[in-house]
Structure formats: structure tokens, C-alpha cells
Amino acid sequence: MKIPMLDLSEQYSKLREEMIQALDEVMTSSKFILGSNVKQIEEAIANYSNVKHGIGVANGSDALHISLQACGVSEGDEVITTPFTFFATAGAIARCGAKPVFVDIDPTTYNIDPEQIESAITTKTKAILPVHLYGQSADMDPIIGIAKKHGLYIVEDAAQAIGARYRGKMVGEMGNAACFSFFPTKNLGAYGDAGMIVTNDDVIAENCRVLRVHGSKPKYYHHVLGYNSRLDELQAAVLNVKFKHLNTWVDNRRNAASNYTSMIQKEFGELIDTPVEAGGNFHVYHQYTIRVPERDTFQSYLKENGVASMIYYPVPLHLQPVFQELGLKEGDFPESEKAAKEAISLPMFPEIKEEQQKYVIETMKKYFSKN
């Protein structure tokens, strides 16, 4: 049996007719840039996130960059974030001319450890950029408290966490702004690159709208340097078709995660660390990530036996060559470094079948019986 990391084919087969109709309507209208589909998905995601504004942009990376710039992050500022995340998180900070300041993670959730944030604040700190990794919200209450105390912005990196909740609040409504990615592999994925910024702040929203169109307002009049970063009308049409199914897909992911956890704990006990859903959280399981000893050997065995897996992420950001100038070294963030050596994500998608999950577990059993 071959178990893919992600299989979108069944999802597409169910949506095919509606998807073709939606795309045909866009092409028939000949309105391809910032049309009615973009407006519709912006309003839908804003309402879903319990905020006033949604601003569609070209991708999740641009959403982070534009959000930070819209909050006033610029040359010489510092932004606190986690080193255990996708590169775009810190890349967006650096592209603003600011310095990423890393804080280690809570090893149970893989999210930034709020207890370590305050000691990282300096007179140059402008914002905190928490990441809701793997589909679970960071511990936001203490982060919000710290931000208010020190007058800092919060930009949520919710690229992997649309639909997640924290103590009754939606991911996306807790910061000054929040960023979603609609990369095809995400829980709500387009058929190419796409992203969105959500915010309750009228000024930040307006700044984002101006920045995404070359800094132009009105058209052809430029007071700031912006970007060509608009959510494409065709991708918005795809997202509008898919959005109606998001909550069902989240429920399916949560059921699959529960199934994985019960089987793993039954078969392996404490040998394998399964995901922990923190109290008050609603995890949407963009990834189902476990920890295993000798992870790379384990991954090779899975691959040899037809089970796909992924490492998110093998090198923490403080050890990436591009950030060498920060003067950080191995040992500076031990929990992030340990997670980078042990974490591995198993196949996870809404349509995954129980027999597929059972095959994953059986393959794991064979590995551990030999090692």
C-alpha cells in the first residue's frame, strides 16, 4: 500500500463540477483582478475570523510582510518570533529591514514559549509574531498581556491554523492583524499561491490595501513603496467553492488525529510523543506531528514501505545560513533544536481512510520491532 502525505484527488472529484462552473464564470466575466470573487472570500474569511476586514494578497508570505509593514515595522526595529517555523515568518521581518529576535518554544505544543518573551524585549522591539504551528493556537493571553504592557503590535502567523480556536476566540481575531496562507496543501487551499490578512484595525486594513497595489491610492498616485500582491480572482473563485466545506474538513482532520493518537498510544505507549491539544485550544491538525527517537532512520523505513512523511522543520531559523549575521549558534534555543531532530509529520488530510492509518501504524510497529 502507498500512503501519500496529502491526497487532493478525492476532494477535487467531489467538487469538480462546481469548481469548473466557478472558474468558467470568472473567465466569461473577463474580470480577473480584484473582482467579486475576491470581495466574497475576503468577507467570508473576515466574518469567520470575527474581524471587520479581510485583505486578499498573493500568498501567505506577502501577508506577513505587508501586515508587519502596515503596523509600521521598519528599518532598525526588532520583532520577536519563534525559530521553529517556516522560513517566511522570519523572512517577512527581515524584508521590512527589521531584526528577527528568536524565543524558544514550548516543547509540548511547538509554539513560542510566552514565559521567555519579556526577557527578549528591548527599546527597539516593535512587534511580536507568534506562530500557530501545525494548526494549534499559541498561548495568546500572556502574549497579549505582554504586548499591552510594552505597547507592542501582535501579528498572528496563522498560515497553518485557519479555524483554530483559543479559549473561545478564533485564530485571527487576537492580534492587531493575522495572516493566512491558502497554499494548496493548507486546510483551505487554493490551486496555486494565495493568502489573506485579517484585522479589526481600520488603519492597518487600509495600509494593507494600499501596499498590495504598488502603494497606490488613488490609482497611479504613489505615496509609499508597495508591492504587486493581489489575491487572484481565479484563486478566489476556488476558495469560495472550498470554503463551504472547511468546517467539515476540520472535523475530519480532528477525527483522523484522534484515531492516530489512540492507535499510537495503544501500540507504543510513551515511546512516541503524540500531539498535545493544550487546554482551551481547538486544534485543526494541519499536520499530525509526533516525536520519535532516531527520526531520520524511522523516516527512511516509512519511505521504503510506502508511507510518506515530512519533516517540519529540519533546521531552526537561528541556524539558517541566511541569518548567520545574527550571531546565534547551536545550543541557543535547545527546545527548537531538539524538535528539529525528533519531529516528523504523518500523512494527514480530510479524506484519509482508517485502513490507510492502520497501515501507517502497522509499518511503525514493524520498524520498532526491529529497532
C-alpha positions, 0 to 999 in steps of 0.5 A, a space after each residue: 500500500 502507498 500512503 501519500 502525505 496529502 491526497 487532493 484527488 478525492 476532494 477535487 472529484 467531489 467538487 469538480 463540477 462546481 469548481 469548473 462552473 466557478 472558474 468558467 464564470 470568472 473567465 466569461 466575466 473577463 474580470 480577473 483582478 480584484 473582482 467579486 470573487 475576491 470581495 466574497 472570500 475576503 468577507 467570508 474569511 473576515 466574518 469567520 475570523 470575527 474581524 471587520 476586514 479581510 485583505 486578499 494578497 498573493 500568498 501567505 508570505 506577502 501577508 506577513 510582510 505587508 501586515 508587519 509593514 502596515 503596523 509600521 515595522 521598519 528599518 532598525 526595529 526588532 520583532 520577536 518570533 519563534 525559530 521553529 517555523 517556516 522560513 517566511 515568518 522570519 523572512 517577512 521581518 527581515 524584508 521590512 529591514 527589521 531584526 528577527 529576535 528568536 524565543 524558544 518554544 514550548 516543547 509540548 505544543 511547538 509554539 513560542 514559549 510566552 514565559 521567555 518573551 519579556 526577557 527578549 524585549 528591548 527599546 527597539 522591539 516593535 512587534 511580536 509574531 507568534 506562530 500557530 504551528 501545525 494548526 494549534 493556537 499559541 498561548 495568546 493571553 500572556 502574549 497579549 498581556 505582554 504586548 499591552 504592557 510594552 505597547 507592542 503590535 501582535 501579528 498572528 502567523 496563522 498560515 497553518 491554523 485557519 479555524 483554530 480556536 483559543 479559549 473561545 476566540 478564533 485564530 485571527 481575531 487576537 492580534 492587531 492583524 493575522 495572516 493566512 496562507 491558502 497554499 494548496 496543501 493548507 486546510 483551505 487551499 487554493 490551486 496555486 499561491 494565495 493568502 489573506 490578512 485579517 484585522 479589526 484595525 481600520 488603519 492597518 486594513 487600509 495600509 494593507 490595501 494600499 501596499 498590495 497595489 504598488 502603494 497606490 491610492 488613488 490609482 497611479 498616485 504613489 505615496 509609499 513603496 508597495 508591492 504587486 500582491 493581489 489575491 487572484 480572482 481565479 484563486 478566489 473563485 476556488 476558495 469560495 467553492 472550498 470554503 463551504 466545506 472547511 468546517 467539515 474538513 476540520 472535523 475530519 482532520 480532528 477525527 483522523 488525529 484522534 484515531 492516530 493518537 489512540 492507535 499510537 498510544 495503544 501500540 507504543 505507549 510513551 515511546 512516541 510523543 503524540 500531539 498535545 491539544 493544550 487546554 482551551 485550544 481547538 486544534 485543526 491538525 494541519 499536520 499530525 506531528 509526533 516525536 520519535 527517537 532516531 527520526 531520520 532512520 524511522 523516516 527512511 523505513 516509512 519511505 521504503 514501505 510506502 508511507 510518506 512523511 515530512 519533516 517540519 522543520 529540519 533546521 531552526 531559523 537561528 541556524 539558517 545560513 541566511 541569518 548567520 549575521 545574527 550571531 546565534 549558534 547551536 545550543 541557543 534555543 535547545 527546545 527548537 533544536 531538539 524538535 528539529 531532530 525528533 519531529 516528523 509529520 504523518 500523512 494527514 488530510 480530510 479524506 484519509 481512510 482508517 485502513 490507510 492509518 492502520 497501515 501507517 501504524 502497522 509499518 511503525 510497529 514493524 520498524 520498532 520491532 526491529 529497532 
